[in-house]
Amino acid sequence: MSDAFTVLWTHDTCRALRKGGRVGERPPVAFGGIHSSLPSWSGARVGDEVYALHVNRCVVFVVSRMRVIDMERRDCCGNAPETRQDPAFPGHGDWSMLGAGGCGAAAVHVDATPVRFDTRSPAIFWRGLPGVTAAA
């Protein structure tokens, strides 16, 4: 049986997705790693679902639902970098904002829904949490 996980995409990541024209497109890959600069996909396995979330003004949005296909570097990733200046995953340059340049980044190939920023999560309410002043 598959499991479900969440990953938080920061404002910078979501801004880069918009700027890169990725809204409405399906990401073929995301990136994770053991460094704190990247989300940890360590518990995810093939077949699991990962929900990419974004919080904006105390509202949680589901940006994409991704089903893990594999967690290996494939031909589509391009050649591994030979120097520190080389891109880590040149074959996925269009999606590099999802963490390709992170320290120790690893590719996670996914079957995903299109990226969108208008799907609110109805089950999560932030009102009443300490430090939260805006209404949900």
C-alpha positions in Angstrom: 0.0 0.0 0.0 1.3 3.5 -0.8 1.9 6.3 1.6 1.3 10.0 1.3 3.6 12.8 2.2 3.8 16.6 1.9 6.6 18.9 0.8 6.5 22.7 1.4 7.5 24.8 -1.6 8.7 28.2 -0.5 7.8 31.5 -1.9 11.1 31.6 -3.8 10.3 28.2 -5.4 6.8 29.2 -6.3 8.0 32.6 -7.7 10.5 30.8 -9.8 7.9 28.4 -11.1 5.7 31.3 -12.2 8.6 33.2 -13.7 9.8 30.1 -15.6 6.3 29.6 -17.1 5.8 26.3 -15.4 2.2 27.0 -14.2 -0.1 24.5 -15.9 2.7 22.1 -16.7 3.4 18.7 -15.1 6.8 18.5 -13.4 8.6 15.3 -14.4 11.0 15.5 -11.5 11.5 17.0 -8.1 14.7 17.1 -6.0 15.5 16.1 -2.5 18.5 15.5 -0.4 19.9 15.2 3.1 20.9 18.8 3.4 18.5 21.2 5.1 18.3 23.3 1.9 16.3 20.5 0.2 13.1 18.6 1.2 13.8 15.2 2.5 12.3 12.4 0.4 13.9 9.7 2.5 10.6 8.1 3.6 9.0 8.1 0.1 9.1 5.0 -2.0 8.0 4.2 -5.6 4.2 4.5 -5.8 3.8 7.0 -2.9 2.1 10.3 -3.3 3.7 13.6 -2.3 1.6 16.7 -2.1 3.5 19.9 -2.8 2.0 22.7 -0.6 2.5 26.4 -0.5 1.4 28.7 2.3 0.4 32.2 1.2 -1.2 34.7 3.7 -2.2 31.9 6.1 -3.9 29.9 3.4 -2.5 26.5 2.4 -2.6 25.7 -1.4 -2.0 22.3 -3.0 0.3 23.1 -5.9 0.8 19.6 -7.3 0.2 16.0 -6.4 3.2 13.8 -7.4 3.3 10.0 -7.5 6.9 8.8 -7.2 8.1 6.8 -10.2 11.7 6.3 -9.2 14.4 7.9 -7.2 17.4 7.2 -9.4 19.4 9.4 -11.9 18.2 8.5 -15.4 19.3 9.4 -18.9 16.8 12.2 -18.9 18.7 13.9 -16.1 21.7 14.5 -18.4 25.4 13.9 -17.6 26.5 14.1 -14.0 28.5 17.3 -13.4 32.3 17.1 -13.7 33.0 20.4 -12.0 31.2 22.5 -9.4 30.2 25.0 -12.2 28.4 22.4 -14.2 24.6 22.1 -13.8 23.7 19.1 -11.6 20.8 17.9 -13.8 21.1 19.6 -17.2 18.3 17.5 -18.7 15.8 19.0 -16.2 16.9 22.6 -16.4 13.3 23.8 -16.9 12.5 22.4 -13.4 15.8 23.3 -11.6 13.9 25.6 -9.3 12.6 22.5 -7.5 16.0 22.0 -6.0 18.4 20.8 -8.7 21.2 23.1 -7.5 20.8 22.1 -3.8 23.7 20.6 -1.9 23.7 16.9 -2.6 20.5 17.1 -4.7 19.0 13.8 -5.9 16.4 13.4 -8.6 12.9 12.1 -7.8 11.0 11.3 -10.9 7.3 11.8 -10.6 4.0 11.5 -12.4 2.4 14.8 -11.3 -0.7 17.0 -11.7 -0.1 20.4 -13.3 1.4 23.1 -11.2 -1.3 25.5 -10.0 -1.8 28.1 -7.3 -5.6 28.3 -6.9 -6.4 25.0 -5.1 -6.9 25.8 -1.5 -6.7 23.0 1.1 -10.1 23.0 2.8 -9.0 20.8 5.7 -6.3 23.1 7.1 -7.2 26.1 9.2 -4.6 28.5 10.5 -6.8 30.7 12.6 -6.1 30.7 16.3 -2.5 29.5 16.0 0.0 31.5 18.0 1.4 34.4 15.9 -1.2 34.1 13.2 -3.2 37.2 12.9 -4.8 37.0 9.4 -8.1 35.2 8.9 -8.0 32.0 6.9 
